[in-house]
Amino acid sequence: MNKEIFVAILDSGCSFDTFDKVSVQIDDNHNCKISDQKKINFNHGDVIANIIKAENINIYDIQVFDENLTTTPIQVFHALKYLLDKKVDVINLSLGFTSNFVEIKELCEKLIKKGVTIIASYPRRSNTNIYPASYDEVIKVTSEFMVKDEKVVALEAEKLFFGANPFSNKKEVTGSSVSVAKFTSEFCEYLKKGYTKKEILNEFSQRRVNEPKPR
């Protein structure tokens, strides 16, 4: 029998019912309010959540993006803080910041120490660190155009850097955001079968794609 897995998705919110559904909003005085989700006419959250949703997957649908698909570090901080006392196996972060916020770093460390796997978006080739993906023990996932199926591949497994196909069924939603969701989806399929995080990453680490060499 497959295990029940609990996955938190920090995104723009999705239209279908989920295990939990909240919005993280910040007022003009920088106070946080956890409330009902707003209606956002954007497909991003739906696309990401539909890639991940499956039997025995319980989703915390946490809306941190607004109508312009923008978010702030303080919203992500409070979303992670909200999850700190929840039963969560995996957190899907199809997002990232170029600045390192120690408060977010500390929350990630606490969640990972509790056994939560954090999976975050990372640029394919960049000299700029992106957070939370660059924090220790956070899994980095990026677009890998050479992958023609839904399987995850290793890029630099020793650095927890993986790739996945970046295309979805919505042409306006592509890139590493989609790749992160595909990693989360396959990772959770293994979790449901009773594999440990270490065993799953070992399996993924054996996979490679043969990219053409630059001329």
Residue frames as qw, qx, qy, qz and C-alpha x, y, z in Angstrom:
[[0.000, 0.887, 0.462, 0.000, 0.00, 0.00, 0.00],
 [0.395, 0.528, -0.027, 0.752, 1.28, 3.45, -0.89],
 [0.339, -0.391, -0.462, 0.721, 2.08, 5.92, 1.88],
 [0.063, 0.935, 0.344, 0.053, 0.26, 9.21, 2.32],
 [0.548, 0.022, 0.014, 0.836, 2.59, 12.06, 1.35],
 [0.050, -0.905, -0.335, 0.258, 2.14, 15.72, 2.28],
 [0.532, 0.212, 0.249, 0.782, 3.44, 18.32, -0.19],
 [0.027, -0.807, -0.246, 0.537, 3.44, 22.10, 0.21],
 [0.492, 0.450, 0.400, 0.629, 3.31, 24.18, -2.97],
 [0.135, -0.681, -0.155, 0.703, 4.19, 27.87, -2.63],
 [0.282, 0.215, 0.609, 0.710, 2.78, 29.48, -5.75],
 [0.198, -0.105, -0.149, -0.963, -0.14, 31.51, -7.11],
 [0.552, 0.113, 0.564, -0.603, -2.81, 29.13, -5.81],
 [0.070, -0.004, -0.886, -0.457, -4.74, 26.47, -7.68],
 [0.501, -0.125, -0.196, -0.834, -8.42, 26.11, -8.59],
 [0.727, -0.189, -0.623, -0.218, -9.14, 22.61, -7.24],
 [0.692, -0.667, 0.078, -0.267, -9.71, 21.48, -3.66],
 [0.531, 0.424, -0.642, 0.356, -6.63, 20.55, -1.67],
 [0.617, -0.315, -0.630, 0.351, -5.74, 19.28, 1.80],
 [0.275, -0.690, -0.266, 0.614, -5.09, 22.88, 2.91],
 [0.372, 0.590, 0.364, 0.617, -5.53, 26.16, 1.05],
 [0.297, -0.813, -0.240, 0.440, -4.37, 29.54, 2.36],
 [0.437, 0.764, 0.036, 0.474, -2.96, 32.86, 1.21],
 [0.581, -0.419, -0.192, 0.671, -0.02, 34.68, 2.78],
 [0.202, 0.831, 0.244, 0.458, -0.61, 38.43, 2.61],
 [0.489, -0.222, -0.259, 0.803, 1.47, 41.31, 3.94],
 [0.030, 0.918, 0.395, -0.015, -0.13, 44.64, 4.82],
 [0.308, 0.850, -0.084, 0.420, 1.36, 48.12, 4.55],
 [0.403, -0.794, 0.381, -0.246, 2.87, 47.79, 8.03],
 [0.382, 0.452, -0.806, 0.019, 4.62, 44.54, 7.03],
 [0.546, -0.158, 0.681, -0.462, 2.33, 42.44, 9.20],
 [0.167, 0.080, -0.916, -0.355, 1.48, 38.97, 7.95],
 [0.665, 0.076, 0.322, -0.669, -2.07, 37.71, 7.52],
 [0.068, -0.017, 0.972, 0.225, -2.90, 34.08, 6.73],
 [0.508, 0.319, 0.259, -0.757, -6.26, 34.22, 4.97],
 [0.747, 0.415, 0.515, -0.064, -8.45, 32.73, 2.26],
 [0.476, -0.034, 0.512, 0.714, -6.97, 32.75, -1.21],
 [0.303, 0.602, -0.021, -0.739, -7.70, 35.49, -3.71],
 [0.780, 0.492, 0.384, 0.030, -8.92, 34.70, -7.19],
 [0.163, -0.647, 0.466, 0.581, -5.92, 35.07, -9.50],
 [0.793, 0.558, 0.130, -0.209, -6.45, 34.79, -13.24],
 [0.207, 0.710, -0.664, -0.111, -3.14, 33.12, -13.94],
 [0.935, 0.070, -0.289, -0.194, -2.40, 29.48, -14.77],
 [0.279, 0.583, -0.702, 0.297, 0.93, 29.12, -13.01],
 [0.402, -0.308, 0.701, -0.502, -0.28, 27.62, -9.71],
 [0.876, 0.176, 0.193, -0.406, -2.76, 25.33, -11.46],
 [0.730, 0.523, -0.439, -0.021, -0.09, 24.00, -13.83],
 [0.113, 0.506, -0.765, 0.383, 2.42, 23.35, -11.03],
 [0.552, -0.168, 0.613, -0.540, -0.16, 21.72, -8.74],
 [0.887, 0.276, 0.017, -0.370, -1.60, 19.55, -11.51],
 [0.558, 0.518, -0.643, 0.086, 1.86, 18.16, -12.26],
 [0.005, 0.356, -0.797, 0.488, 2.27, 17.18, -8.60],
 [0.671, -0.105, 0.352, -0.644, -1.22, 16.05, -7.62],
 [0.511, 0.147, -0.823, -0.200, -1.82, 12.30, -7.54],
 [0.803, -0.425, -0.360, -0.213, -3.38, 9.60, -5.43],
 [0.784, -0.437, -0.262, 0.355, -2.10, 9.69, -1.83],
 [0.398, 0.183, -0.073, 0.896, -0.62, 13.17, -2.35],
 [0.211, -0.832, -0.482, 0.177, -2.02, 15.73, 0.12],
 [0.423, 0.444, 0.094, 0.785, -1.33, 19.29, -0.99],
 [0.216, -0.713, -0.291, 0.600, -0.85, 22.40, 1.11],
 [0.394, 0.625, 0.366, 0.566, -1.76, 25.02, -1.51],
 [0.359, -0.676, -0.211, 0.608, -0.12, 28.22, -0.24],
 [0.401, 0.806, 0.274, 0.339, -0.67, 31.35, -2.30],
 [0.489, -0.573, 0.003, 0.658, 2.35, 33.66, -2.17],
 [0.277, 0.091, 0.449, 0.845, 2.15, 35.19, -5.66],
 [0.277, 0.541, 0.322, -0.726, -0.12, 38.05, -6.68],
 [0.659, 0.648, 0.320, -0.208, -1.93, 38.87, -9.93],
 [0.366, 0.845, -0.369, -0.124, 1.38, 39.89, -11.53],
 [0.960, 0.035, -0.218, 0.174, 3.03, 36.61, -10.51],
 [0.268, 0.593, -0.467, 0.598, 5.32, 38.42, -8.09],
 [0.746, -0.566, -0.347, 0.059, 6.09, 37.59, -4.51],
 [0.023, -0.840, 0.379, -0.388, 8.34, 38.91, -1.75],
 [0.426, 0.243, -0.793, 0.361, 10.85, 37.28, 0.60],
 [0.280, -0.164, 0.570, -0.755, 8.67, 38.17, 3.58],
 [0.814, 0.053, -0.053, -0.576, 5.74, 36.22, 2.09],
 [0.764, 0.234, -0.601, 0.024, 7.94, 33.18, 1.49],
 [0.118, 0.300, -0.721, 0.613, 9.33, 33.52, 5.01],
 [0.519, -0.093, 0.425, -0.736, 5.84, 33.48, 6.55],
 [0.856, 0.154, -0.296, -0.395, 4.72, 30.62, 4.30],
 [0.596, 0.252, -0.719, 0.254, 7.66, 28.50, 5.50],
 [0.111, -0.225, 0.631, -0.734, 6.97, 29.56, 9.08],
 [0.735, -0.030, 0.042, -0.676, 3.33, 28.48, 8.64],
 [0.859, 0.175, -0.455, -0.159, 4.55, 25.01, 7.63],
 [0.139, 0.528, -0.734, 0.404, 6.96, 24.64, 10.53],
 [0.388, -0.135, 0.754, -0.513, 4.46, 22.89, 12.80],
 [0.806, 0.269, -0.027, -0.526, 2.60, 21.07, 10.01],
 [0.770, -0.079, 0.618, 0.138, 2.97, 17.49, 8.80],
 [0.520, 0.787, -0.193, -0.269, 4.95, 18.08, 5.61],
 [0.883, -0.071, 0.344, 0.311, 7.21, 15.74, 3.64],
 [0.530, 0.197, 0.371, 0.737, 8.13, 17.96, 0.68],
 [0.090, 0.807, 0.185, -0.554, 8.07, 21.69, -0.11],
 [0.581, 0.432, 0.458, 0.516, 7.93, 22.73, -3.78],
 [0.106, -0.786, -0.038, 0.608, 9.41, 26.18, -4.45],
 [0.589, 0.492, 0.426, 0.480, 9.11, 27.12, -8.11],
 [0.000, 0.982, 0.043, 0.186, 10.68, 30.45, -7.24],
 [0.760, -0.149, -0.143, 0.616, 13.91, 32.06, -6.09],
 [0.081, -0.995, -0.021, 0.061, 15.58, 35.29, -4.99],
 [0.645, 0.547, -0.278, 0.456, 19.01, 36.70, -5.80],
 [0.129, -0.660, 0.441, -0.594, 19.41, 37.94, -2.22],
 [0.550, -0.078, -0.795, 0.245, 20.26, 35.74, 0.74],
 [0.455, -0.605, 0.059, -0.651, 17.90, 36.28, 3.67],
 [0.126, 0.286, -0.865, 0.393, 19.19, 34.76, 6.90],
 [0.556, -0.016, 0.485, -0.675, 15.66, 34.39, 8.27],
 [0.856, 0.286, -0.171, -0.395, 14.62, 32.21, 5.32],
 [0.483, 0.441, -0.743, 0.141, 17.87, 30.25, 5.57],
 [0.167, -0.238, 0.780, -0.554, 17.24, 29.50, 9.24],
 [0.745, 0.117, 0.275, -0.596, 13.68, 28.36, 8.53],
 [0.775, 0.394, -0.449, -0.208, 14.90, 26.06, 5.74],
 [0.253, 0.390, -0.823, 0.328, 17.45, 24.57, 8.15],
 [0.440, -0.103, 0.636, -0.626, 14.76, 23.93, 10.77],
 [0.829, 0.253, 0.024, -0.499, 12.44, 22.29, 8.25],
 [0.657, 0.438, -0.613, -0.032, 15.20, 20.11, 6.81],
 [0.011, -0.337, 0.817, -0.467, 16.22, 19.09, 10.33],
 [0.644, 0.040, 0.462, -0.609, 12.62, 17.94, 10.84],
 [0.505, 0.059, 0.841, 0.183, 12.95, 15.69, 7.79],
 [0.507, 0.755, 0.271, -0.317, 11.30, 17.93, 5.19],
 [0.588, 0.081, 0.479, 0.647, 12.71, 17.82, 1.65],
 [0.176, 0.815, 0.102, -0.543, 12.89, 21.28, 0.04],
 [0.591, 0.256, 0.556, 0.525, 13.03, 21.47, -3.76],
 [0.050, 0.832, 0.122, -0.538, 13.67, 24.86, -5.38],
 [0.651, 0.731, 0.158, 0.130, 14.20, 26.48, -8.75],
 [0.484, -0.593, 0.327, 0.554, 17.71, 27.24, -10.00],
 [0.474, 0.761, -0.207, -0.392, 18.92, 28.80, -13.28],
 [0.962, 0.255, 0.024, 0.093, 20.43, 26.42, -15.86],
 [0.708, 0.147, -0.083, 0.686, 23.69, 28.28, -16.23],
 [0.120, -0.926, -0.077, -0.351, 24.38, 31.26, -14.02],
 [0.494, 0.246, -0.497, 0.669, 27.15, 32.76, -11.93],
 [0.320, -0.426, 0.207, -0.820, 24.54, 34.21, -9.57],
 [0.080, -0.109, -0.935, 0.328, 23.42, 32.26, -6.52],
 [0.485, -0.350, -0.339, -0.726, 19.66, 31.86, -6.24],
 [0.031, -0.037, 0.823, -0.566, 17.97, 31.29, -2.89],
 [0.680, -0.542, 0.455, -0.191, 16.56, 29.17, -1.31],
 [0.941, 0.304, -0.146, -0.006, 18.04, 26.74, -3.90],
 [0.472, 0.616, -0.495, 0.391, 21.61, 27.63, -2.90],
 [0.515, -0.602, 0.441, -0.421, 21.18, 26.74, 0.76],
 [0.026, 0.320, -0.944, 0.071, 22.79, 23.55, 2.05],
 [0.209, 0.150, 0.952, -0.165, 20.66, 20.42, 1.57],
 [0.534, 0.560, 0.238, -0.588, 18.07, 22.20, -0.58],
 [0.622, 0.185, 0.671, 0.358, 17.63, 20.34, -3.87],
 [0.127, 0.570, -0.225, -0.780, 18.28, 22.51, -6.94],
 [0.571, 0.368, 0.716, 0.159, 16.30, 21.82, -10.10],
 [0.098, 0.557, -0.246, -0.787, 16.55, 23.49, -13.49],
 [0.760, 0.526, 0.019, -0.382, 15.39, 23.15, -17.10],
 [0.382, -0.337, 0.785, 0.353, 16.99, 20.30, -19.04],
 [0.602, 0.483, -0.121, -0.624, 15.83, 20.47, -22.65],
 [0.303, 0.358, -0.853, -0.230, 17.53, 17.19, -23.58],
 [0.240, 0.100, 0.903, -0.342, 15.06, 15.25, -21.41],
 [0.328, -0.061, -0.569, -0.752, 12.20, 14.12, -23.61],
 [0.519, -0.429, -0.727, -0.136, 10.12, 12.36, -20.93],
 [0.444, -0.794, -0.050, -0.412, 9.06, 13.15, -17.35],
 [0.875, -0.260, -0.242, 0.329, 12.10, 11.55, -15.70],
 [0.271, -0.936, 0.206, 0.086, 14.56, 13.47, -13.56],
 [0.832, 0.342, -0.197, 0.390, 18.26, 13.49, -14.49],
 [0.609, -0.636, -0.029, 0.473, 21.40, 14.37, -12.57],
 [0.391, 0.879, -0.105, 0.253, 23.45, 17.42, -13.55],
 [0.261, 0.491, -0.647, 0.521, 25.78, 17.67, -10.54],
 [0.720, -0.437, -0.508, -0.178, 24.35, 15.15, -8.10],
 [0.597, -0.160, -0.476, 0.626, 27.01, 15.80, -5.47],
 [0.030, 0.024, -0.149, 0.988, 25.71, 19.40, -5.33],
 [0.259, 0.484, 0.752, -0.366, 22.07, 18.25, -5.29],
 [0.260, 0.506, -0.216, -0.793, 21.65, 19.76, -8.77],
 [0.446, 0.239, 0.855, 0.111, 19.15, 18.02, -11.05],
 [0.215, 0.219, -0.352, -0.884, 17.28, 18.69, -14.28],
 [0.408, 0.390, 0.814, -0.138, 13.90, 17.88, -15.77],
 [0.216, 0.447, 0.607, 0.621, 11.87, 18.65, -18.87],
 [0.052, -0.234, -0.281, 0.929, 10.66, 22.29, -18.65],
 [0.284, -0.111, -0.467, -0.830, 7.50, 22.08, -20.79],
 [0.318, 0.229, 0.744, -0.541, 3.92, 21.89, -19.57],
 [0.262, 0.505, 0.783, 0.253, 0.53, 21.63, -21.25],
 [0.069, 0.949, 0.263, -0.160, 0.23, 25.43, -21.07],
 [0.676, 0.472, 0.029, 0.565, 2.61, 27.23, -23.42],
 [0.033, -0.847, 0.120, -0.517, 2.77, 30.29, -21.15],
 [0.652, -0.650, 0.349, -0.172, 4.05, 28.21, -18.21],
 [0.897, 0.299, -0.241, 0.218, 7.47, 26.71, -18.94],
 [0.198, 0.736, -0.467, 0.448, 11.00, 26.68, -17.58],
 [0.285, 0.220, -0.818, 0.449, 12.58, 25.68, -14.30],
 [0.513, -0.137, 0.364, -0.765, 9.29, 26.24, -12.43],
 [0.891, 0.121, -0.180, -0.398, 7.85, 23.30, -14.35],
 [0.610, 0.350, -0.683, 0.200, 11.07, 21.29, -13.93],
 [0.129, -0.296, 0.683, -0.655, 10.87, 21.70, -10.15],
 [0.740, -0.016, 0.227, -0.633, 7.30, 20.38, -10.15],
 [0.860, 0.262, -0.398, -0.180, 8.30, 17.38, -12.27],
 [0.327, 0.348, -0.768, 0.428, 11.12, 16.59, -9.84],
 [0.399, -0.184, 0.542, -0.716, 8.68, 16.87, -6.93],
 [0.842, 0.104, -0.079, -0.524, 6.21, 14.60, -8.71],
 [0.790, 0.252, -0.558, 0.033, 8.68, 11.79, -9.37],
 [0.116, 0.357, -0.706, 0.600, 10.33, 12.20, -5.96],
 [0.562, -0.144, 0.401, -0.709, 6.93, 11.78, -4.28],
 [0.875, 0.145, -0.318, -0.334, 6.12, 8.69, -6.35],
 [0.583, 0.257, -0.701, 0.320, 9.18, 7.05, -4.79],
 [0.163, -0.271, 0.581, -0.750, 8.30, 8.34, -1.32],
 [0.766, -0.077, 0.025, -0.637, 4.86, 6.75, -1.61],
 [0.879, 0.148, -0.447, -0.071, 6.51, 3.40, -2.26],
 [0.809, -0.580, -0.015, 0.093, 8.55, 3.67, 0.94],
 [0.710, 0.343, -0.129, 0.602, 11.90, 4.80, -0.48],
 [0.430, -0.696, -0.169, 0.550, 14.00, 7.12, 1.67],
 [0.211, 0.948, -0.094, -0.220, 15.26, 10.50, 0.46],
 [0.279, -0.625, 0.665, 0.300, 18.79, 9.09, 0.23],
 [0.566, 0.126, 0.793, 0.184, 17.64, 6.10, -1.82],
 [0.475, 0.795, 0.372, -0.068, 15.69, 8.33, -4.22],
 [0.082, 0.922, -0.291, -0.240, 18.58, 10.72, -4.77],
 [0.442, -0.377, 0.766, 0.277, 20.90, 7.76, -5.35],
 [0.585, 0.436, 0.674, 0.117, 18.52, 6.53, -8.05],
 [0.330, 0.927, 0.145, -0.101, 18.28, 9.95, -9.67],
 [0.229, -0.805, 0.449, 0.313, 22.05, 10.38, -9.50],
 [0.598, -0.075, 0.729, 0.324, 22.56, 7.45, -11.88],
 [0.516, 0.700, 0.488, 0.073, 20.67, 9.18, -14.68],
 [0.275, -0.458, 0.281, 0.797, 22.45, 11.28, -17.27],
 [0.608, 0.745, 0.252, -0.110, 21.70, 13.02, -20.55],
 [0.645, -0.051, 0.345, 0.680, 24.25, 13.35, -23.32],
 [0.186, 0.900, 0.134, -0.371, 24.27, 17.02, -24.21],
 [0.718, 0.580, 0.065, 0.379, 25.94, 18.08, -27.46],
 [0.582, -0.404, -0.032, 0.705, 29.35, 19.64, -26.87],
 [0.183, 0.919, 0.072, -0.341, 29.65, 23.34, -27.76],
 [0.775, 0.455, 0.134, 0.418, 31.64, 24.04, -30.93]]
